[in-house]
């Protein structure tokens, strides 16, 4: 029986050596080492041997089993490595080939305008302030000197979500919140962001648009400071040759208030003006509600539509182009100098 065991081991090792696949190797393992395999059946013959021969035969069976298991393990490693090399060869990459072309987006033209204005005013000592788009009526209207029954509320048809909350109609509530946070200390801020008004969409109007508002509150602030800031902004955006014209207007939160026009050259060579923003000296009541003594502090504020700047700066004929995500339109602004 020992000789049979040796022949069995020799046969198994030979089959393992010539195996060419993992499936074939698995079949060999089942043939010899499973419960009904040849080696297991040899172990069942122990009961036919005399008592004194059983330990020796049992040890030989275990040695045979271990020898076959070791050969199976080594052959499996060899076949797996062979498969891996075959896979690596099939998936080999030619690093000399040209790479894929990845298309990168660009900064949206409205964001280009915002970043440009931010860079200008941050360089002049202003801070950029932000606030929620879903705003409380108190900050949006009342702190801007719009009473509950103030007729000027009709100027801004609003989206209310309940009795006290609405989508902000301007970024002025950011100014109100910032004044309260500063607790009577001087401030210089600009407030860019989305605003919402119930308006019919057409080439020059949208129910959603973007504003940049500015606010300065300090001692000894005059209308001349406002005009200087506006002139710097206009010349930065549209060129050093531009001039501005101020026309009297009305806003509840400023007094006096002005509409600001910027010059342009007409086709016939004459000078014309286009309205671009509203501005004025901060109303004493707005200062008082913001925590400032109007006898000691003065301020100025201005608000400009980002789309209005972009339309004039890039000669756009329809405000809706900014919101339709048409790549043919947006790709024109790649690499544009802000």
FILOGU-464368 format. One record per residue: x, y, z of N, C-alpha, C in turn; residue number from 1. Coordinates in pm, whole numbers. Layout:
BEGIN
GUTI     n_u     n_v     n_w    ca_u    ca_v    ca_w     c_u     c_v     c_w  seq
GUTI       X       Y       Z       X       Y       Z       X       Y       Z  NUM
...
***
This chain:
BEGIN
GUTI     n_u     n_v     n_w    ca_u    ca_v    ca_w     c_u     c_v     c_w  seq
GUTI      83    -121       0       0       0       0      86     126       0    1
GUTI     204     115      61     297     228      59     339     257     -84    2
GUTI     364     146    -162     404     164    -301     293     227    -383    3
GUTI     167     187    -356      53     248    -425      46     398    -395    4
GUTI      73     432    -270      69     573    -229     176     653    -301    5
GUTI     295     594    -315     403     665    -385     370     683    -532    6
GUTI     311     578    -594     272     589    -735     165     698    -753    7
GUTI      73     703    -654     -34     804    -659      25     945    -652    8
GUTI     123     962    -562     188    1093    -547     263    1130    -674    9
GUTI     335    1035    -733     410    1062    -854     317    1103    -969   10
GUTI     205    1030    -981     108    1059   -1085      49    1200   -1068   11
GUTI      15    1234    -941     -45    1365    -914      53    1478    -947   12
GUTI     179    1461    -904     278    1565    -929     303    1584   -1079   13
GUTI     296    1473   -1155     317    1483   -1298     200    1559   -1365   14
GUTI      78    1530   -1321     -39    1599   -1377     -35    1748   -1343   15
GUTI       6    1777   -1219      15    1918   -1178     119    1991   -1262   16
GUTI     230    1928   -1288     339    1988   -1364     295    2023   -1506   17
GUTI     213    1937   -1567     173    1960   -1706      43    2041   -1719   18
GUTI     -19    2077   -1608    -144    2156   -1614    -118    2292   -1679   19
GUTI    -212    2337   -1763    -192    2462   -1837    -293    2571   -1803   20
GUTI    -386    2541   -1713    -484    2643   -1676    -528    2624   -1532   21
GUTI    -586    2728   -1477    -635    2722   -1338    -753    2626   -1327   22
GUTI    -835    2617   -1430    -948    2523   -1427    -898    2379   -1423   23
GUTI    -796    2351   -1505    -738    2217   -1506    -677    2184   -1371   24
GUTI    -614    2282   -1311    -553    2263   -1179    -660    2235   -1073   25
GUTI    -772    2303   -1085    -881    2281    -990    -937    2140   -1002   26
GUTI    -945    2089   -1124    -993    1951   -1144    -897    1851   -1083   27
GUTI    -767    1875   -1097    -667    1785   -1038    -680    1785    -886   28
GUTI    -700    1903    -828    -716    1912    -683    -836    1831    -635   29
GUTI    -949    1844    -704   -1069    1768    -667   -1046    1618    -684   30
GUTI    -971    1581    -787    -947    1439    -815    -867    1371    -705   31
GUTI    -777    1446    -641    -689    1385    -541    -721    1423    -397   32
GUTI    -770    1542    -373    -779    1590    -234    -922    1612    -184   33
GUTI   -1022    1597    -270   -1160    1611    -222   -1196    1492    -133   34
GUTI   -1317    1494     -74   -1358    1386      17   -1359    1251     -52   35
GUTI   -1390    1252    -182   -1391    1127    -258   -1269    1114    -348   36
GUTI   -1166    1198    -323   -1046    1194    -403    -957    1076    -369   37
GUTI    -856    1054    -453    -770     936    -440    -696     932    -308   38
GUTI    -646    1046    -264    -570    1049    -138    -662    1021     -20   39
GUTI    -782    1079     -23    -878    1056      86    -919     908      91   40
GUTI    -934     845     -25    -971     703     -28    -861     615      30   41
GUTI    -734     656       7    -622     581      65    -625     587     217   42
GUTI    -667     701     271    -678     714     416    -784     619     471   43
GUTI    -887     590     390    -992     497     435    -945     354     447   44
GUTI    -829     323     388    -778     185     395    -705     157     525   45
GUTI    -697     255     612    -631     234     741    -694     120     820   46
GUTI    -828     111     809    -898      10     889    -861    -132     847   47
GUTI    -808    -150     726    -771    -284     678    -631    -325     723   48
GUTI    -554    -233     781    -416    -262     821    -410    -307     967   49
GUTI    -305    -385     998    -284    -421    1140    -262    -293    1223   50
GUTI    -290    -304    1350    -284    -189    1440    -147    -124    1440   51
GUTI     -38    -203    1436      95    -145    1445     141     -76    1317   52
GUTI      76    -104    1201     116     -42    1074      37      88    1043   53
GUTI     -70     107    1118    -156     222    1088     -86     357    1105   54
GUTI      -9     382    1217      56     514    1230     151     545    1115   55
GUTI     228     443    1072     325     467     965     253     502     836   56
GUTI     146     424     804      72     449     679      -1     584     685   57
GUTI     -55     615     802    -125     744     816     -30     861     794   58
GUTI      94     847     847     193     952     828     229     967     681   59
GUTI     240     854     608     273     859     467     161     926     385   60
GUTI      37     896     425     -77     961     355     -73    1113     374   61
GUTI     -46    1155     498     -37    1300     526      78    1364     449   62
GUTI     193    1295     443     306    1349     367     270    1363     218   63
GUTI     202    1261     165     160    1267      24      65    1385       2   64
GUTI     -32    1400      93    -128    1510      81     -58    1646      84   65
GUTI      37    1664     178     111    1789     188     195    1815      64   66
GUTI     254    1709      10     336    1724    -111     250    1770    -229   67
GUTI     132    1710    -243      42    1749    -352      -9    1892    -333   68
GUTI     -46    1929    -208     -94    2065    -180      13    2169    -212   69
GUTI     140    2139    -176     248    2232    -205     267    2249    -355   70
GUTI     263    2138    -429     279    2144    -575     163    2222    -638   71
GUTI      42    2199    -585     -74    2274    -637     -57    2425    -612   72
GUTI     -14    2463    -493       4    2604    -459     108    2670    -550   73
GUTI     221    2603    -568     328    2659    -651     284    2672    -796   74
GUTI     213    2569    -846     166    2574    -986      60    2683   -1003   75
GUTI     -25    2699    -900    -127    2805    -907     -62    2942    -916   76
GUTI      40    2966    -834     112    3093    -839     174    3116    -976   77
GUTI     229    3009   -1031     292    3019   -1162     190    3054   -1270   78
GUTI      75    2988   -1268     -29    3015   -1369     -90    3153   -1352   79
GUTI    -109    3196   -1226    -164    3330   -1201     -68    3439   -1250   80
GUTI      59    3422   -1227     158    3518   -1276     159    3522   -1428   81
GUTI     142    3405   -1490     139    3398   -1635      17    3474   -1689   82
GUTI     -98    3455   -1622    -220    3526   -1662    -204    3677   -1644   83
GUTI    -139    3716   -1534    -118    3858   -1508     -31    3922   -1615   84
GUTI      77    3854   -1652     165    3906   -1755      93    3919   -1890   85
GUTI       5    3820   -1918     -72    3824   -2041    -168    3945   -2041   86
GUTI    -231    3968   -1924    -323    4082   -1912    -249    4214   -1926   87
GUTI    -133    4225   -1858     -55    4348   -1866      -8    4376   -2008   88
GUTI      26    4270   -2078      71    4287   -2215     -44    4335   -2304   89
GUTI    -164    4279   -2278    -281    4317   -2358    -323    4461   -2330   90
GUTI    -301    4506   -2204    -343    4641   -2165    -228    4741   -2169   91
GUTI    -121    4704   -2232      -4    4790   -2239     -37    4923   -2308   92
GUTI      10    5032   -2250     -18    5165   -2304     108    5221   -2370   93
GUTI      90    5271   -2488     201    5336   -2558     209    5481   -2510   94
GUTI     306    5509   -2422     315    5642   -2362     362    5747   -2461   95
GUTI     402    5704   -2581     445    5802   -2681     327    5856   -2763   96
GUTI     207    5794   -2747      91    5842   -2821      45    5976   -2762   97
GUTI     -17    6062   -2843     -69    6189   -2790    -181    6165   -2690   98
GUTI    -189    6248   -2586    -291    6231   -2482    -428    6276   -2528   99
GUTI    -527    6245   -2444    -664    6290   -2473    -673    6441   -2456  100
GUTI    -759    6502   -2534    -781    6646   -2523    -896    6671   -2425  101
GUTI    -865    6737   -2316    -966    6769   -2216   -1010    6913   -2236  102
GUTI   -1140    6930   -2246   -1195    7063   -2270   -1228    7129   -2136  103
GUTI   -1172    7244   -2114   -1194    7316   -1989   -1296    7427   -2011  104
GUTI   -1376    7449   -1909   -1472    7559   -1913   -1402    7692   -1888  105
GUTI   -1481    7796   -1880   -1427    7929   -1853   -1516    7999   -1752  106
GUTI   -1469    8109   -1700   -1548    8187   -1604   -1664    8252   -1678  107
GUTI   -1784    8238   -1622   -1903    8296   -1684   -1885    8448   -1696  108
GUTI   -1934    8509   -1807   -1913    8653   -1824   -1966    8738   -1708  109
GUTI   -2075    8696   -1644   -2125    8772   -1529   -2030    8761   -1411  110
GUTI   -1974    8642   -1391   -1875    8626   -1283   -1747    8703   -1315  111
GUTI   -1714    8713   -1443   -1597    8793   -1481   -1617    8938   -1440  112
GUTI   -1737    8990   -1463   -1766    9129   -1425   -1759    9144   -1273  113
GUTI   -1820    9050   -1199   -1820    9058   -1053   -1678    9056    -999  114
GUTI   -1597    8962   -1048   -1459    8952   -1000   -1379    9078   -1033  115
GUTI   -1406    9135   -1151   -1337    9257   -1192   -1371    9372   -1096  116
GUTI   -1500    9389   -1066   -1543    9496    -975   -1490    9471    -834  117
GUTI   -1494    9345    -790   -1441    9311    -658   -1293    9348    -648  118
GUTI   -1216    9312    -750   -1073    9344    -748   -1050    9494    -734  119
GUTI   -1129    9573    -806   -1114    9718    -799   -1142    9770    -659  120
GUTI   -1256    9732    -602   -1295    9790    -473   -1218    9731    -355  121
GUTI   -1180    9605    -364   -1094    9550    -258    -962    9625    -254  122
GUTI    -912    9662    -373    -790    9742    -379    -807    9882    -322  123
GUTI    -932    9927    -311    -961   10059    -254    -998   10050    -106  124
GUTI    -984    9930     -48   -1008    9915      95   -1146    9865     132  125
GUTI   -1224    9822      34   -1358    9770      62   -1352    9622      99  126
GUTI   -1453    9575     171   -1471    9433     197   -1588    9381     114  127
GUTI   -1582    9251      78   -1692    9188       6   -1784    9123     107  128
GUTI   -1911    9163     108   -2009    9111     204   -2117    9032     130  129
GUTI   -2167    8926     195   -2271    8842     136   -2381    8818     238  130
GUTI   -2498    8778     188   -2611    8750     275   -2707    8654     209  131
GUTI   -2814    8613     278   -2907    8513     224   -2992    8569     111  132
GUTI   -3025    8483      16   -3114    8523     -93   -3260    8518     -50  133
GUTI   -3295    8425      40   -3428    8425     101   -3420    8516     224  134
GUTI   -3484    8630     216   -3459    8737     313   -3585    8774     390  135
GUTI   -3563    8831     509   -3672    8882     591   -3716    9019     540  136
GUTI   -3846    9043     540   -3901    9171     494   -3839    9288     571  137
GUTI   -3807    9265     696   -3751    9372     780   -3619    9424     722  138
GUTI   -3530    9332     680   -3401    9375     625   -3416    9423     481  139
GUTI   -3503    9358     405   -3516    9391     263   -3582    9526     241  140
GUTI   -3683    9558     322   -3759    9681     300   -3752    9781     416  141
GUTI   -3789    9737     535   -3807    9833     644   -3677    9903     682  142
GUTI   -3566    9828     686   -3439    9892     721   -3384    9977     607  143
GUTI   -3444    9966     489   -3408   10051     377   -3508   10167     362  144
GUTI   -3584   10192     468   -3677   10307     475   -3803   10286     391  145
GUTI   -3836   10160     363   -3964   10127     300   -4061   10090     412  146
GUTI   -4155   10175     447   -4255   10139     545   -4350   10034     490  147
GUTI   -4433    9976     578   -4527    9873     536   -4618    9922     423  148
GUTI   -4659   10048     430   -4750   10103     329   -4679   10203     237  149
GUTI   -4547   10196     234   -4472   10293     153   -4501   10270       5  150
GUTI   -4539   10373     -70   -4571   10354    -213   -4453   10304    -295  151
GUTI   -4329   10327    -246   -4212   10283    -323   -4204   10131    -331  152
GUTI   -4277   10058    -244   -4276    9912    -253   -4334    9865    -386  153
GUTI   -4421    9947    -444   -4479    9911    -574   -4374    9911    -685  154
GUTI   -4260    9977    -658   -4152    9980    -757   -4086    9843    -770  155
GUTI   -4102    9759    -670   -4033    9630    -668   -4135    9520    -638  156
GUTI   -4192    9463    -742   -4290    9356    -727   -4216    9229    -687  157
GUTI   -4253    9170    -573   -4165    9074    -505   -4222    8933    -503  158
GUTI   -4132    8836    -483   -4168    8697    -463   -4169    8668    -313  159
GUTI   -4286    8660    -252   -4297    8628    -110   -4319    8478     -92  160
GUTI   -4253    8420       9   -4278    8279      43   -4377    8268     158  161
GUTI   -4385    8369     243   -4490    8381     344   -4503    8530     378  162
GUTI   -4570    8561     487   -4599    8701     518   -4473    8783     541  163
GUTI   -4366    8720     592   -4246    8795     630   -4121    8761     547  164
GUTI   -4125    8656     468   -4005    8614     395   -4027    8628     245  165
GUTI   -3922    8669     176   -3929    8687      32   -3791    8666     -28  166
GUTI   -3788    8642    -160   -3661    8643    -232   -3618    8790    -244  167
GUTI   -3497    8819    -201   -3457    8959    -191   -3469    9030    -326  168
GUTI   -3514    9154    -321   -3533    9233    -443   -3410    9316    -478  169
GUTI   -3315    9323    -387   -3187    9391    -409   -3089    9337    -306  170
GUTI   -2963    9373    -315   -2866    9325    -216   -2853    9423     -99  171
GUTI   -2944    9520     -91   -2940    9616      20   -2955    9552     158  172
GUTI   -3032    9441     173   -3037    9379     306   -2901    9334     357  173
GUTI   -2809    9305     265   -2672    9272     309   -2610    9394     376  174
GUTI   -2637    9512     320   -2587    9635     381   -2647    9654     519  175
GUTI   -2779    9630     532   -2845    9647     662   -2786    9553     766  176
GUTI   -2768    9426     729   -2711    9330     823   -2568    9368     861  177
GUTI   -2490    9415     763   -2351    9451     792   -2343    9572     885  178
GUTI   -2430    9672     865   -2431    9787     955   -2458    9745    1099  179
GUTI   -2553    9654    1117   -2583    9606    1253   -2464    9529    1312  180
GUTI   -2395    9451    1227   -2279    9374    1274   -2163    9466    1314  181
GUTI   -2146    9577    1241   -2035    9669    1270   -2058    9751    1397  182
GUTI   -2181    9757    1445   -2215    9821    1572   -2162    9964    1580  183
GUTI   -2190   10041    1477   -2155   10183    1480   -2015   10215    1436  184
GUTI   -1938   10118    1389   -1802   10142    1340   -1803   10171    1189  185
GUTI   -1706   10248    1139   -1700   10277     995   -1693   10150     911  186
GUTI   -1747   10157     791   -1744   10039     703   -1735   10083     558  187
GUTI   -1677    9993     478   -1671   10007     332   -1693    9867     276  188
GUTI   -1805    9846     209   -1837    9713     158   -1896    9722      17  189
GUTI   -1881    9611     -57   -1959    9590    -179   -2031    9457    -161  190
GUTI   -2150    9448    -217   -2237    9331    -196   -2283    9276    -331  191
GUTI   -2212    9180    -389   -2258    9119    -515   -2353    9002    -486  192
GUTI   -2448    8978    -576   -2534    8862    -558   -2659    8866    -644  193
GUTI   -2732    8753    -641   -2856    8741    -718   -2969    8813    -648  194
GUTI   -3059    8871    -727   -3180    8933    -674   -3297    8892    -763  195
GUTI   -3419    8908    -710   -3537    8855    -778   -3651    8957    -774  196
GUTI   -3715    8976    -890   -3833    9062    -898   -3931    9002    -998  197
GUTI   -4058    9019    -972   -4160    8965   -1062   -4168    9053   -1186  198
GUTI   -4096    9009   -1288   -4088    9087   -1411   -4099    8992   -1530  199
GUTI   -4154    9038   -1639   -4162    8957   -1760   -4026    8955   -1829  200
GUTI   -3980    8834   -1864   -3850    8821   -1930   -3859    8870   -2074  201
GUTI   -3765    8954   -2112   -3752    9001   -2250   -3605    9035   -2272  202
GUTI   -3566    9090   -2386   -3423    9115   -2411   -3354    9205   -2308  203
GUTI   -3429    9285   -2233   -3365    9378   -2138   -3410    9356   -1994  204
GUTI   -3499    9258   -1967   -3548    9235   -1832   -3547    9086   -1799  205
GUTI   -3531    9057   -1669   -3534    8918   -1622   -3589    8915   -1481  206
GUTI   -3659    8806   -1447   -3712    8793   -1311   -3600    8764   -1211  207
GUTI   -3486    8719   -1261   -3367    8698   -1177   -3250    8769   -1244  208
GUTI   -3177    8847   -1168   -3058    8912   -1222   -2959    8934   -1108  209
GUTI   -2847    8997   -1139   -2741    9013   -1040   -2709    9160   -1020  210
GUTI   -2680    9193    -895   -2646    9331    -859   -2513    9336    -785  211
GUTI   -2451    9450    -792   -2339    9481    -702   -2373    9614    -637  212
GUTI   -2390    9611    -507   -2417    9735    -434   -2295    9770    -349  213
GUTI   -2274    9899    -332   -2164    9947    -249   -2217   10037    -138  214
GUTI   -2149   10034     -25   -2189   10118      88   -2065   10163     163  215
GUTI   -2058   10292     190   -1952   10349     273   -2020   10430     384  216
GUTI   -1982   10404     507   -2031   10482     622   -1910   10522     705  217
GUTI   -1895   10652     725   -1780   10702     802   -1808   10848     839  218
GUTI   -1716   10907     906   -1727   11049     939   -1679   11133     820  219
GUTI   -1742   11246     800   -1701   11343     697   -1710   11287     554  220
GUTI   -1810   11204     529   -1834   11155     394   -1926   11254     322  221
GUTI   -1890   11289     199   -1970   11385     122   -2010   11326     -13  222
GUTI   -2094   11401     -84   -2136   11360    -218   -2016   11351    -312  223
GUTI   -1914   11431    -287   -1794   11428    -371   -1724   11293    -361  224
GUTI   -1726   11230    -241   -1667   11096    -227   -1741   10994    -313  225
GUTI   -1874   11005    -317   -1954   10916    -400   -1918   10933    -548  226
GUTI   -1912   11058    -594   -1882   11082    -735   -1744   11029    -772  227
GUTI   -1647   11044    -683   -1512   10994    -709   -1512   10842    -723  228
GUTI   -1585   10771    -633   -1591   10624    -639   -1658   10579    -768  229
GUTI   -1767   10646    -808   -1839   10608    -929   -1754   10630   -1054  230
GUTI   -1683   10742   -1058   -1600   10772   -1173   -1487   10669   -1187  231
GUTI   -1426   10631   -1074   -1320   10529   -1078   -1375   10396   -1130  232
GUTI   -1496   10358   -1084   -1554   10231   -1128   -1585   10234   -1277  233
GUTI   -1646   10341   -1325   -1684   10351   -1465   -1560   10349   -1555  234
GUTI   -1458   10422   -1518   -1337   10424   -1601   -1262   10291   -1596  235
GUTI   -1269   10223   -1482   -1208   10090   -1472   -1279    9991   -1563  236
GUTI   -1412   10000   -1570   -1491    9904   -1648   -1492    9935   -1796  237
GUTI   -1503   10063   -1832   -1531   10099   -1970   -1421   10179   -2039  238
GUTI   -1318   10217   -1963   -1209   10289   -2027   -1187   10427   -1966  239
GUTI   -1062   10476   -1967   -1027   10601   -1899   -1088   10726   -1962  240
GUTI   -1138   10713   -2085   -1192   10831   -2152   -1338   10858   -2114  241
GUTI   -1402   10764   -2041   -1543   10778   -2009   -1567   10886   -1904  242
GUTI   -1680   10953   -1917   -1724   11050   -1815   -1863   11009   -1771  243
GUTI   -1907   11060   -1655   -2038   11025   -1603   -2124   11150   -1590  244
GUTI   -2254   11129   -1594   -2349   11236   -1575   -2447   11194   -1466  245
GUTI   -2472   11284   -1371   -2562   11254   -1259   -2692   11330   -1277  246
GUTI   -2804   11256   -1267   -2936   11317   -1279   -3014   11295   -1150  247
GUTI   -3084   11394   -1099   -3163   11377    -977   -3265   11265    -991  248
GUTI   -3282   11187    -885   -3378   11077    -886   -3433   11059    -745  249
GUTI   -3502   10946    -723   -3558   10920    -591   -3538   10773    -554  250
GUTI   -3483   10749    -435   -3478   10617    -373   -3509   10638    -225  251
GUTI   -3585   10551    -162   -3621   10570     -21   -3502   10568      74  252
GUTI   -3393   10500      33   -3281   10479     125   -3167   10580     106  253
GUTI   -3179   10669       7   -3076   10773     -11   -3143   10909     -31  254
GUTI   -3071   11012      13   -3120   11150      -4   -3003   11246      11  255
GUTI   -2960   11314     -97   -3018   11311    -231   -2984   11181    -306  256
GUTI   -3063   11154    -410   -3045   11035    -493   -3020   11077    -637  257
GUTI   -2943   10995    -709   -2912   11027    -848   -2915   10902    -935  258
GUTI   -2946   10921   -1062   -2924   10820   -1164   -2792   10854   -1232  259
GUTI   -2714   10753   -1262   -2580   10775   -1318   -2576   10727   -1462  260
GUTI   -2536   10816   -1552   -2521   10783   -1694   -2372   10780   -1728  261
GUTI   -2336   10691   -1821   -2197   10684   -1867   -2193   10724   -2015  262
GUTI   -2088   10793   -2052   -2078   10844   -2189   -2038   10735   -2287  263
GUTI   -2078   10754   -2413   -2033   10668   -2521   -2035   10749   -2651  264
GUTI   -1961   10703   -2747   -1951   10775   -2873   -2052   10718   -2973  265
GUTI   -2140   10801   -3022   -2239   10758   -3119   -2174   10738   -3255  266
GUTI   -2249   10672   -3346   -2196   10646   -3480   -2167   10775   -3556  267
GUTI   -2243   10881   -3525   -2220   11008   -3597   -2110   11091   -3535  268
GUTI   -2041   11034   -3430   -1929   11105   -3368   -1966   11195   -3254  269
GUTI   -2095   11204   -3221   -2137   11288   -3108   -2138   11206   -2981  270
GUTI   -2138   11275   -2866   -2133   11210   -2736   -2275   11180   -2688  271
GUTI   -2297   11056   -2646   -2425   11015   -2590   -2405   10958   -2451  272
GUTI   -2517   10931   -2381   -2511   10878   -2244   -2609   10762   -2229  273
GUTI   -2568   10661   -2149   -2653   10547   -2117   -2661   10535   -1965  274
GUTI   -2782   10518   -1913   -2799   10500   -1768   -2746   10363   -1726  275
GUTI   -2666   10360   -1618   -2609   10232   -1574   -2636   10199   -1428  276
GUTI   -2665   10300   -1343   -2683   10267   -1202   -2753   10380   -1128  277
GUTI   -2792   10348   -1004   -2848   10448    -914   -2760   10461    -791  278
GUTI   -2760   10580    -731   -2672   10604    -616   -2726   10720    -534  279
GUTI   -2659   10749    -423   -2699   10863    -343   -2633   10862    -207  280
GUTI   -2662   10968    -131   -2613   10980       7   -2710   10904      98  281
GUTI   -2658   10821     188   -2742   10736     271   -2839   10821     354  282
GUTI   -2964   10781     352   -3070   10853     424   -3042   10846     576  283
GUTI   -3059   10958     648   -3033   10957     793   -3111   10850     867  284
GUTI   -3233   10820     825   -3313   10719     893   -3254   10580     874  285
GUTI   -3197   10554     757   -3131   10426     733   -3009   10413     824  286
GUTI   -2933   10520     837   -2818   10518     929   -2864   10490    1071  287
GUTI   -2970   10555    1113   -3018   10540    1249   -3062   10395    1275  288
GUTI   -3137   10337    1182   -3182   10198    1200   -3064   10101    1197  289
GUTI   -2955   10138    1129   -2837   10053    1124   -2744   10069    1242  290
GUTI   -2780   10156    1336   -2700   10172    1457   -2600   10285    1451  291
GUTI   -2621   10383    1360   -2528   10495    1347   -2599   10626    1380  292
GUTI   -2527   10716    1441   -2580   10849    1471   -2561   10936    1346  293
GUTI   -2672   10976    1279   -2659   11055    1156   -2600   11194    1179  294
GUTI   -2592   11238    1304   -2527   11364    1333   -2375   11351    1327  295
GUTI   -2326   11228    1345   -2182   11203    1347   -2133   11132    1221  296
GUTI   -2216   11041    1167   -2176   10960    1052   -2256   10998     929  297
GUTI   -2191   10988     815   -2255   11004     685   -2215   10885     598  298
GUTI   -2281   10870     486   -2245   10759     398   -2298   10779     257  299
GUTI   -2249   10694     168   -2305   10691      33   -2323   10546      -9  300
GUTI   -2414   10526    -102   -2445   10391    -151   -2470   10397    -301  301
GUTI   -2445   10286    -368   -2473   10276    -511   -2509   10132    -543  302
GUTI   -2583   10112    -649   -2619    9978    -694   -2619    9970    -844  303
GUTI   -2553    9868    -897   -2542    9854   -1042   -2578    9712   -1082  304
GUTI   -2647    9696   -1194   -2680    9564   -1245   -2562    9502   -1318  305
GUTI   -2526    9380   -1278   -2411    9313   -1341   -2439    9288   -1489  306
GUTI   -2561    9246   -1521   -2595    9223   -1661   -2584    9352   -1742  307
GUTI   -2623    9466   -1681   -2613    9594   -1752   -2468    9625   -1789  308
GUTI   -2377    9598   -1694   -2234    9620   -1723   -2190    9529   -1837  309
GUTI   -2224    9398   -1827   -2179    9301   -1927   -2236    9334   -2066  310
GUTI   -2363    9376   -2070   -2425    9412   -2198   -2350    9527   -2264  311
GUTI   -2315    9629   -2185   -2244    9743   -2240   -2098    9710   -2272  312
GUTI   -2038    9631   -2184   -1895    9601   -2199   -1868    9509   -2318  313
GUTI   -1959    9411   -2341   -1935    9311   -2444   -2033    9322   -2562  314
GUTI   -2114    9428   -2565   -2209    9451   -2675   -2306    9334   -2693  315
GUTI   -2368    9291   -2584   -2466    9183   -2587   -2604    9243   -2616  316
GUTI   -2682    9176   -2701   -2811    9234   -2742   -2931    9176   -2667  317
GUTI   -2910    9071   -2583   -3023    9008   -2515   -2977    8954   -2380  318
GUTI   -3040    9000   -2272   -2999    8958   -2136   -3018    8808   -2116  319
GUTI   -3109    8749   -2193   -3138    8607   -2174   -3023    8516   -2217  320
GUTI   -2931    8569   -2298   -2813    8489   -2337   -2733    8445   -2215  321
GUTI   -2735    8524   -2109   -2653    8493   -1991   -2704    8372   -1915  322
GUTI   -2829    8331   -1939   -2891    8227   -1857   -2934    8104   -1934  323
GUTI   -2907    8098   -2065   -2951    7983   -2144   -2845    7874   -2154  324
GUTI   -2725    7897   -2101   -2617    7798   -2102   -2582    7750   -2243  325
GUTI   -2589    7840   -2339   -2552    7808   -2477   -2399    7819   -2491  326
GUTI   -2335    7706   -2516   -2188    7705   -2523   -2135    7792   -2636  327
GUTI   -2212    7807   -2742   -2167    7893   -2852   -2151    8037   -2804  328
GUTI   -2237    8077   -2712   -2228    8211   -2654   -2117    8218   -2549  329
GUTI   -2116    8122   -2457   -2021    8126   -2345   -1876    8110   -2390  330
GUTI   -1854    8031   -2496   -1716    8008   -2541   -1650    8135   -2595  331
GUTI   -1730    8236   -2626   -1673    8362   -2674   -1596    8435   -2564  332
GUTI   -1619    8395   -2438   -1559    8469   -2328   -1439    8398   -2267  333
GUTI   -1394    8290   -2332   -1272    8224   -2285   -1153    8316   -2310  334
GUTI   -1078    8338   -2206    -958    8418   -2220    -985    8565   -2235  335
GUTI   -1110    8611   -2209   -1140    8753   -2219   -1069    8827   -2107  336
GUTI   -1007    8937   -2140    -941    9019   -2040   -1045    9089   -1955  337
GUTI   -1042    9060   -1825   -1134    9129   -1738   -1076    9263   -1709  338
***
